[in-house]
Amino acid sequence: MKRIVLASVVLMSPLLLIAQPEQKKPLDQSRCHCFIDYENIWTFEMVQSQDGKRVPILNIITFTPGQWELRPNQVHILNKKNKEARVEKFSMDTGIAEEPYISNMLKVLGNGFIGVDLIGNYDEFGEPSKVSIDLGEQRFDLQPMDCLEFEMLAEQINKINFDSPKVKDDFDILKIETKGTKAAKPRASR
């Protein structure tokens, strides 16, 4: 009897392993990154332009009042070798083909949205291992994500009622979870 029970356990154990839900391990690099909390949403995606160059797209959504300056050196994109890309300028679509607005500084307004392309050389940064942004006194570390999951999340974000006095309710209804981490911006070393 013990042999039959033991044999059935041995034969059934592979089936138990197959039936277990797949545990997703966090990605250590991706071309898609995101930070979400009830005050801010940052999305970052590395895309390829028509001429074959890599172009990072950064979207910023804020749900709190305020005004902050964002400069290229406040955007940190690191590859798996821990090398940091040099973001040179911001490029915004003006609606006129081939005539973007190029700037060295963005004014990020509270309760607003802005999307920009990041100008620079990103040949070695197709799938960054880390993306972080310093804004005000905070550092936002974006979480690497599977790009299909990222696209589905973007669709959910587009459904948020940005005029709602309780944005958290929309997050709950749409099942949008917080992602990434926020901490005090590191002090500059002297």
C-alpha positions in Angstrom: 0.0 0.0 0.0 2.8 2.4 0.9 4.4 1.7 -2.6 1.1 2.6 -4.4 0.7 5.9 -2.4 4.4 6.7 -3.0 4.2 5.9 -6.7 1.0 8.0 -7.1 2.7 10.9 -5.3 5.8 10.6 -7.6 3.6 10.4 -10.7 1.3 13.3 -9.7 4.1 15.7 -8.6 4.9 16.9 -12.2 1.2 17.5 -12.7 1.1 19.6 -9.5 4.0 21.7 -10.8 2.3 22.2 -14.1 -0.9 23.3 -12.4 0.8 25.9 -10.3 0.2 29.5 -11.4 3.2 31.0 -13.2 5.1 33.3 -10.8 6.3 36.3 -12.7 9.8 37.4 -11.6 10.5 41.1 -11.9 12.2 42.1 -15.1 15.8 43.5 -14.7 15.6 45.4 -18.0 13.0 46.3 -20.6 12.3 49.0 -23.2 9.1 49.8 -21.2 9.2 51.3 -17.7 6.5 52.9 -15.5 6.0 54.7 -12.2 2.5 55.0 -10.8 1.1 56.3 -7.5 -1.9 58.4 -6.7 0.0 61.7 -7.4 2.1 60.9 -10.4 2.3 58.6 -13.5 5.6 58.4 -15.4 5.8 56.2 -18.5 9.0 55.5 -20.5 9.2 53.6 -23.7 12.2 53.1 -26.0 11.0 53.0 -29.6 12.7 52.8 -32.9 12.2 55.7 -35.3 11.7 55.3 -39.1 15.4 56.0 -39.7 16.4 53.2 -37.2 17.4 55.3 -34.3 16.3 54.5 -30.7 14.1 57.3 -29.2 12.9 57.3 -25.6 9.4 58.7 -25.1 8.6 60.0 -21.6 5.1 60.8 -20.5 4.4 62.7 -17.3 1.0 62.9 -15.6 0.5 64.8 -12.3 -2.6 64.8 -10.1 -1.4 67.4 -7.5 -1.1 71.2 -7.8 2.4 72.6 -8.3 5.0 73.6 -10.8 8.4 72.0 -11.3 11.3 72.5 -13.7 12.7 69.4 -15.4 16.0 69.4 -17.2 17.7 66.7 -19.3 20.3 65.9 -16.6 17.4 65.0 -14.2 16.4 62.0 -16.4 18.7 58.9 -15.7 18.7 56.0 -18.2 21.1 53.2 -17.4 22.0 50.1 -19.4 22.8 46.7 -17.9 26.5 47.7 -17.7 25.4 50.6 -15.4 26.4 53.2 -18.0 24.2 56.3 -18.0 22.9 57.8 -21.2 23.3 61.5 -21.8 19.9 63.0 -22.3 20.6 66.2 -24.3 17.3 67.9 -24.9 13.5 67.4 -24.9 11.5 67.3 -28.2 7.7 68.0 -28.2 5.4 67.4 -31.1 3.9 70.7 -32.4 1.5 69.2 -34.8 3.5 70.4 -37.7 5.4 67.6 -39.5 9.2 67.7 -39.1 9.0 70.9 -36.8 9.2 69.8 -33.2 9.7 72.2 -30.3 13.2 71.5 -28.9 14.0 72.6 -25.3 16.6 72.4 -22.6 13.9 72.7 -19.9 10.3 71.6 -19.3 7.9 73.2 -17.0 5.9 70.4 -15.4 2.6 71.7 -14.3 0.5 70.1 -11.5 -2.8 68.5 -12.5 -1.4 68.2 -16.1 0.0 66.0 -18.7 3.1 66.3 -21.0 4.8 63.9 -23.3 8.3 64.4 -24.8 10.9 62.5 -26.9 14.4 62.5 -25.3 17.1 63.6 -27.7 20.5 61.9 -27.3 22.4 58.8 -28.4 20.7 55.7 -27.2 22.5 53.0 -29.3 23.5 51.0 -26.1 20.2 51.6 -24.3 17.6 49.5 -26.3 16.5 47.9 -23.1 17.5 50.0 -20.1 18.0 48.3 -16.7 17.1 51.4 -14.8 15.1 54.6 -15.5 14.8 57.3 -12.8 13.7 60.9 -12.8 14.5 63.6 -10.3 11.7 66.2 -9.9 11.6 68.7 -7.1 13.0 66.9 -4.0 11.9 63.5 -5.2 13.5 60.7 -7.2 11.1 58.5 -9.1 12.5 55.0 -10.0 10.4 53.5 -12.8 9.8 49.8 -12.8 10.8 47.7 -15.9 7.7 46.0 -17.4 6.8 43.5 -20.1 5.9 45.8 -23.0 2.6 44.0 -23.7 1.6 44.5 -20.0 2.8 48.1 -20.4 0.4 48.7 -23.4 -2.5 47.2 -21.5 -1.7 49.5 -18.6 -1.5 52.5 -20.9 -5.1 51.7 -22.1 -6.2 51.6 -18.5 -4.5 54.9 -17.7 -6.3 56.5 -20.7 -9.6 55.6 -19.0 -8.9 57.6 -15.8 -11.2 60.6 -15.2 -8.5 63.3 -14.7 -11.1 65.8 -13.5 -12.2 63.5 -10.6 -11.6 64.8 -7.1 -10.8 61.3 -6.0 -8.4 59.8 -8.6 -7.8 56.9 -6.2 -11.3 55.7 -6.9 -10.6 55.4 -10.6 -7.4 53.5 -9.8 -9.4 51.1 -7.7 -12.2 50.7 -10.3 -9.7 50.2 -13.2 -7.5 47.9 -11.1 -4.4 50.1 -11.6 -1.7 49.2 -9.1 1.2 51.3 -7.9 4.5 50.6 -9.6 8.1 51.8 -9.1 9.4 53.6 -6.0 9.7 57.2 -4.8 12.3 58.5 -2.4 14.1 61.7 -1.5 16.5 62.8 -4.3 20.1 61.9 -3.5 22.2 64.9 -2.5 24.9 65.9 -5.1 28.4 64.8 -4.0 31.0 67.6 -3.8 
